[in-house]
Structure formats: structure tokens, C-alpha cells
Amino acid sequence: MAATAAIRQREKSGCTHLAIFAMTAHAMKGDRERCLQAGMDGYIMKPIRFGDVEKTLSSLSSAQPVSAPSPSGKVLWGKSEALERLGGDEDLLREVCQIFLEESPKLMQKLREAIADADSEAVTRAAHSLKGELGYLGAPGAAQVARELEEMGHEKNLSRAGELFTFLERELTGLHLALKDPAGAML
């Protein structure tokens, strides 16, 4: 509760909103309400069920866009996850990565122009395409930012689109590097 209060106080000085949710094994009557009143965004009780976590996180992203954290400089992508989706075919994975490396800059350019033109529909389309590709590659952080941009387009509220675009651009730069080995060959 104290940490949440301190974080919420810091956000008043212009820091972006950090999503916080409580998780407890000893749920007492009124705990959920106290956590929400303290400024937390959600509440999950143990034993943890995947459906509960998914529902809570989903409600957070639909209630308000979750602010993207500062890029770590190290983009994680799910190579094994992507490979599994492709039936273990390494050659196909290399091909999919190559297509992404060629197509994502074009999508980012469309997204940049759509934001500059305040074209909500074009933002929605470009962000949706990027979200799908990033999700397929197993890049959840970048996919979440693309999802937020897509939602902003749907809601016709692009007030934070530039900020999120900048973050997404940095993430994709790192992702492009992660998809290649040091010699520049596809992983």
C-alpha cells in the first residue's frame, strides 16, 4: 500500500502511469476494495489461475493504456515460441524473420504518417498489422505497445500516440538487431 501511494504521488509530477495490481494468498473481506482505493489497478487472489491473470491484465489495458516502460536496450523475443508456431522449421523461421525485417519499416512509416496526419483509421490499421507480426514473433513488449496504438486509433484519441510510437521505434530497432546474429545473418 505504501509503495503504491509513493508511486501514485510521483506520477502527479508528470511521470507516466504505472499499472499496479495486488496478489495475495490471504484474502480478507474488503482487501480488494482497500487495494483499489489505494490506487492499484487490479487484484488477484491465490491460488493463481491463468484466466484470472489474463482477465485482470486485459482489463488494465482496456481501462487505460498501460504506459510502456523505458526500453531496456535489450529486446527479448520468443524464438522458441515462434519456432514452435512454425512446426520447428528453422528455414521457415528465417524466412518469416526476413519478411518482418523488410515489411516492418514500411508499416512503421505508415504509422508515423498516420500519427502526423491524425488519421485514426490509418493508425488502427498499421498498428494492428504490427501487433500481429510482433505477437507471432513472440515480442510481447512491442506487441503491447502496438496494441495500445491500435486501441488509441479505435478510440480516436491519439494524444499519446507520438510518445508510444517513439518507444515502439526503439523496441523495433532492438528487435531487428536481435533477429540477426553478430555477422548479420538471420538467426
N, C-alpha and C positions, 0 to 999 in steps of 0.2 A: 504494500500500500504506500509506504514511504517513497520507494523508488518511482512508482507511478506518479505520485504527487510532484516529485522533483522533476521528472521528465516533462510532465504537462506544464509545469511552471516555466521550464526552459523554452518550451515551444511558444510561449506567449511572446518571447523576444524575437520571433521570426523564424525559429527553426521549424523544419517540416515535421508533420505529424508522424509519429512512430506508432505502429499498431502494437498493442499490448493485449495479451489475453492471459487469464489466470488458469492454472491447472492445479487441482487439489485432490488428495486422496481422502481427506476428512471433510466432506461436505456437511456443513451445518446449515440449518434453516436460516435464510437471509444472507448467506455468504455471497451468492451470486449478485444479489442486489447491492451489497456493500462494495463489491469489486467494480461493478458498473458505475456506481456513484463516485468511486474514487478516480474514475477516468479510464478504466480499462475498456477495451473494445469488445471483449468476449470472455467466455467462461466455459471450461471443460472439466468434468469430473472424471476421476479414475474409477474403475478400470477404463482405460482409454480405448475407444472404439474408433476405427478409421473413419467411419461415416460421420461421427460427431466432430472430429477434427476437420474433415473436409467441409462439413456444413458451416462450422464456425469460421474457417478461413474464407469460404465463399461469401459469407455474409459480410465479412470485413471488406472484401474488395467491392461488393456491390453497394455497401453503405457509403463508402467514400473511397477514392483511390488510395491505395496503400503507397506511401511515399517510398520511392526506391532508395535503398541505402547507397552510400558513396561506393563507387566501384572499388573493388579490392585490388584491381590491376591484374588479377588472376581469374580468368573466366573458366568456370567449370562447365563442362558439357558431358552428357551421358553417352560416351562412346559405346559402352557395353549395352546400354538401353537401346540406342539407335541400331546397333548391330543385331540385337535380338529382334527388333521390329522387322529387320530385313532378312530374317531367317538365317543369320550367321554369315551372310555373303559379304565378305570383305571387299570384293571388287565393286559390288553394288553400293556399299557404304562410301567408298572413294568417289564413285560417280555422283551420289547424292550430295556429298560434301562439295564436289566441284561445281555442281549446279547451284548450290547455295552461295558459294563464293562468287559466282558470276551474276546471279539474279538479285541477291540481297542489296548490292549497291544501287541497282535500278529502283528497287522498292523504297529504299531509304530516300532516294532523290524525289520520288513521287510523294512520299510522306513529308519531306521538307517543303516542297512546293505547296502541298495541300495545307500545311500549317500556315505558311506565309500568306496564302490566299484566304485563310479562314474558311476553307471548304470542308465542312464536317463530314460530308458523304465520302469524299476522297480520302480523308484521314481514316475513316472507318474501313474502307476497302483495303488500303495499303497496310494498315496496322493488322487487319485480320489475316492477310496473306503472310505477313512476317510472323505473327503469332503461331500460325500453323506450322510454318517451316521450323521455327525455333523449338516448338514443342516436339516436333518429330525428331529433331536432332538431340533432344534432351538438354536444352539450355533453359532451365526454369526461370532464372532471374530475368533474362532478357525477354523471355516469353511473357512473363508477368507484366513487364513494362509495356510491351506491345498490346497486351490485353487491356491495360489501363487506357492507352491511347485509343483503342477501338471503342471502349466504353465512353470516353470523352466525345468521340465523334458521334456515337449514337445519341448521347445526351445534348449534343450541340453546345458543349461547354469546353472550349479549347484554351481556357485560361492558364492551365499548367502544361499545355502541350509542348511548348518550347523547351521547358525545363526537362520534361521526360524524354523528349527527342534527343537532347544533348546527352543524357545518361545512356539512352539506348545506343547512340552512335559510339560512345566509348566502349560499351559492352560488346558491340559487334566488331569493333576493331580488335579487341582482345580475343573474341571468338574466332575471327579469321586467322589470327596467329595460332590459336590452339588447334585449329583444324589442319595445320601444316606441321611437319617436323622441321627441325632447325635447318635442314638443307632446302626447304621449300617444297618438298614433295608431300603429297597428301598422306595423311595417316592411314 
